[in-house]
Amino acid sequence: MPEDRYASRNVLDEHALPLLVAVDAVVAGGGAAGVSAATNLARKGHRTLLIERYGFCGGGAVAGMSGTVCGLFLSSERHTNRPEQVVFGFADEFRARLASRGGLTEPQRYGKTWTVTHDPLVWRETADDFLTGAGVEILFHTQVVGVLRDGDTVRGLIVDTKSGLARIEARVVVDASGDADVVHRAGWATTRGRNGVMQNPTMIFRLGNVDVDRFLGYWGENTISPEHVVEALIAADNSGRYQLPRKKIWIFSTSRPNELLVNATRILGRDGRDLDVTDPADHTEAELVARHQVREYARFLKDRVPGCEDSFVNDTGVEVGIRQTRSVVGVKRLENADVVERRKHRDGVVRCPWPIELHSGAKPRVEWLLDDFYEIPYGTLVPETGENIIVAGRCLSAEHEALASARVTAQCFGYGHAAAVAADMVLRNAMRFRDVSGEDVRAALNAEGAGLD
């Protein structure tokens, strides 16, 4: 796996920048991992600041509108297959709060497993409640642009706001950016996919004014497109009237009446190349291509799918949904074999039953983990270089295909919870993250309801 050759060095004069705040812990990124990390750190009595570049939390779940909480349930081919939840802890706490506010569906079939669809507006409000209820300090519209370092010891962050650049000093930093932004800007090694080829981004959209009963009568109970829909997509694309590059698409009912959540696009460059959304030109091209594809798939559904005759696009993600960018080089790495062999680890801190869901090449590929799960070791969250820093979320250290399973929302909640437990140990005992025992983190997570044993 090639290292990132473009890791930047901090060239800013930190001493010329005003001090914004000094805290025990700063969490960079307000997605599932960041919300979990910040909430759980603050609950342990640490002064915690969460920074987020948008005006709301949610990350890929909300800004990218992934729209589902994947990774809670086992996969199975048993005829009696029912949703069997095996992931708990903060993921289940957040799920329950969403459901209590009417922002979550009942489990829906997704191939051989199950998932639930959430309302992104309720998601962000629920995150607000968790954070403020725990006493987390929040700075929206704030973005990491540099790292305060003494050698390999992180002392905080340099951030950009509408008022200009400023310093945030912190005893520990949680990189929950999804893109390993803090590690990257510190100049430490990251990797990108398999030989630089990463999973395709997507743009998910919501379709309103749908007769959902008629739609389900045509589509069936499984959210993955049945064979007759695949054939209809192929025929429509071949007709020359539509541009539909992806033929296996996923459509979910939502918690709102007369609405569907559509995961259909496959975003490549106009010349057919894979895009790297850490490159601003590629990221921009992805957004332009994505919006065009949304209209094409919406037009296909309106023209060809029962129940969608009077439908319209009522929302898309704020940005393309990003499945993969940088991964840190960690003390440990989640290997493909860990996933396919369903390996358990004494220092496993997160369970994952989600299949390898690989979005690259001509069509999505799904490899199911039937009636079992694997565990992600603590060391995958600890960068090989750097002190006082831990990561949480999809930027964990993982092999390309393994990440295609480990990156989903329920697991990101778990990474944040694990990072918070480890950070608590670091803060209380003046120790290094790499000296924290993963077995001790696991035991603490179990005591807090993670249900790992």
C-alpha positions, 0 to 999 in steps of 0.5 A, a space after each residue: 500500500 503506497 504512502 501518501 507522498 503529499 503529506 503537508 508540513 506545518 509552515 504556519 507561524 503558530 506564535 502569531 496566531 491567537 489562542 482560541 481555547 485550551 481544552 483537555 481533548 479536541 475532536 476534529 470532525 462531527 460525524 458518527 465517530 466524532 459525536 461518539 468520541 466527544 460525548 463519551 469524553 465529556 461524560 468522563 469529566 474532560 473538557 472536550 471541544 468538537 470542531 466541525 466544518 459544516 453547521 451541523 454534525 453527521 458527516 457521511 451520514 448526513 452531509 453525504 446522506 448515506 441515510 442508513 445505520 449499517 452494521 448493526 445486524 448479522 447476515 444470514 441465509 437462514 429461512 427464519 432470518 430475522 434482524 439479529 442485532 450484535 452491535 450495541 454500546 453508543 451505536 445502540 444508544 444513538 439508534 434508540 434516541 433516533 427511533 424515539 424521535 420518529 427519525 428511524 425506520 424499522 429494519 429493512 432487508 438489504 440482501 442477506 442482512 438488515 439495515 435501518 434508514 434515518 431522517 438526516 434532520 433528526 440525526 443532526 438534532 439528536 447529535 446536538 442533544 447528545 453533545 450539549 447534554 454531555 457538556 461538549 463545547 462545539 465550534 461549527 464552521 471550523 476546519 483544521 489547517 495545521 497541527 501544533 507539535 513539539 517533535 512528534 508530540 501533538 499539542 493541539 490544532 490550527 484552525 480556520 474560521 470566518 474570523 481567521 486562523 487561530 490555535 486550539 491547545 489540547 492534551 489529546 487530539 481525536 482525528 475523526 475527520 474521516 480523511 485523516 486530516 490531522 495525521 496528514 497535516 502533521 506530516 505523518 504517513 497515510 495510505 490511499 486504497 489499493 495502489 491509490 485506487 479508492 472506492 467510488 463516491 456516490 450521491 444519494 438522493 431522496 425521492 418524494 411524492 411516491 406511492 410507496 405501496 405500489 413501489 414495494 409491490 413492484 420492487 419487493 421487500 429487499 432494498 437491493 434491486 431485483 433482477 427485473 429491475 436490473 434488466 430494466 436499467 440495462 434496457 433503459 441505458 442501452 436505449 440511449 435515452 438515459 445515462 445509467 452507469 450502475 445497474 445494481 441499485 439500492 432503494 430504501 423506504 424512509 421514516 417520512 410518508 411517500 418518500 424513498 432513499 435512493 443509492 444509485 449513482 456510480 461516480 467516475 471522472 468524465 474520462 472514466 477514471 477513478 476520482 480522488 476526492 482529496 484532490 479539489 479538482 477531482 472532488 469538484 468533478 465528482 459533485 458535477 457528475 453526481 448531480 447529473 446522474 441523480 437526475 438521470 436515475 430520478 427520470 428513470 424511476 419516474 418513467 419506468 417504475 410503478 409508484 414513482 410516476 409523480 415523484 420528484 427529487 426533494 433532496 440530495 447530500 450536501 456533498 458526494 458521499 465519500 467511502 474512502 480516502 486516506 487511512 492512517 498507518 497504524 500500530 496494527 492494521 485490519 487485514 482482509 483475512 481478519 474480515 473474511 475469517 471472522 477473526 476475534 481479538 483479545 484487544 478487539 474494541 468494535 464488532 462488525 457483521 457488515 459485508 465487504 461492500 466494495 464500490 469500484 469497477 463496473 458494479 458493486 461487489 458484496 461478500 457476506 459474513 454469514 451468521 458471524 462477525 469479526 472484531 477490530 483491534 484497538 491498535 488500528 486506531 493508533 497512528 504508528 507515529 505521533 503522541 497524544 493522537 488517536 483516530 476514530 472513523 473510516 480513516 483507521 488503519 485497514 487494508 482496502 477490502 477490509 475497509 469496505 466492511 469496517 467503514 460503516 456508521 454503527 462501527 464508526 460510533 464504536 470507534 469513537 467510543 473506543 477512542 474516548 475510553 483510550 483518551 480517558 486512560 491517557 489523560 488520567 494516567 499520563 501515558 501514551 496511546 500506544 501504551 494503553 492496553 487494548 484489553 483494558 479498553 475492551 473491558 471498559 467498553 463492556 462496562 459501558 454497555 458495548 456487549 463485546 463479551 
